[in-house]
Amino acid sequence: MADGGQNLGLTALGAATLADLPEGIARPSYDRSALTAGIVHIGLGNFHRAHQAWYLHRLMQQGKALDWAIIGAGVRAADSAQRDRLLAQDCLTTLIELDPSGKSAEVSGAMIDFLPVQEGNAALIAQMADPAIRIVSLTVTEGGYYIDPATGGFDARHEDIRHDAAHPATPRTAFGAMIAALRLRRDTGTGPFTGQSCDNLQGNGDILRQTLVSLARLSDPDLADWIAANCTFPNAMVDCIVPATGPSEIALARSFGINDAAPVTHENFRQWVIEDAFCAGRPPWEEAGATISNAVHDFEAMKLRVLNGGHQIIADPAEILGVETISGAMAHPLISALLHKVVRDEIAPHVADVPGMTALAYLDLIAGRFANAEIKDTTRRVAFDGSSRHPGFLLPSVRDGLAAGAPVSGLALVSALWARYCTGQREDGSTVAPNDPAWDDLQQVAIKAKATPLAWLEMRHIYGDLADAEPFADAFCGWLEMLHSEGVEAALTRYVQD
């Protein structure tokens, strides 16, 4: 563990220095040396540490779930740097809550190890095959499940999927590694584990099941049947705004007297709604504030349509106008008005209420959360991967509106703003750096759409048949022409004043 922080009057975060942390910093009260692993988490980024790991830490603070500690894992080369940072501080994390009334910090300790990142994923497979592991959870981004955006089905065409189907013992993907581990568990009689997606996808458990079973079927149909019959994949809704970590977040941890190479900042709000479908047991998540419910679909539909969809509504126009943060976007009167009108008129009417919350009340809640100026969440981060997020968060509302004969003009404007953003140039002439895995293709189509707007909607792998839906397509073409001829603020003004 590095000790350079001590020279600056800071406490270098680590197991040996927990007692030395400044007064007022909450820290693990449990004996971390006595923890044993029950969960492998793949894709260990900021959101997981501020959300799922925090709930588990809360249970451990109550003396519960001490045999459910987390082992982190990754399948990308970039995950090695995160592993190095976290192992150097004994897998401890400083969590900094950014409440407008004042910041606070605590140290979370539910994670106990981070596996090496290896070609072929041998260490990950071996760990998941360990009988002590009963849950394998994931945060691999919305676009990481090999879904065909147009059909919602499994996309078997990806190079990595073809590799894993041909080489199931040395897979590249997290899903291939899970399948290899499940093969070992089946063959040794260890039994199944629960696959738990913590990504922002409606029906995330169902999607994880689809990906795992479909991939397994390409190489071992009998194993695919065994997984489908024995493993469980609970759907869940996850919610907490967690910005990326950069120099300012590291400096913020230092302001609390902690030298942490990978601190996490987060808003003063968390929600986790989970189906109770765990074939090998689970921690008592509800005793740390999670909601166990069979109505996850309604909770997640509200969150994905209003919050995640709302993020996309404001991020693209803000990026085009050079507004750098989400709170800054909410301070822009036209962008804020766009959010409120699109959600009120075109999204909320198709969202079911949940116990204790209507869709319009939820809009007020998330508008306040977005406006939290303590959260330095960038519009660039939120706008990333629009090719996954627009189909996942916004286009379902378009389809609902068309089916109901309801307005979709505002949603058409949001798609036009995304097309305008993907041209790669802001209104001040500055360049937008690539911000999507498919950026080159998107930019090429976005530039073509300046003269032929319908070309954007002809990306059938994203929009399906929406190019043929005249109420949406006509509105989209009109808005995109206006964005290019008169600018973003003129288009927003026209929409919010109609």
Disulfide bonds with the S-S distance in Angstrom:
none
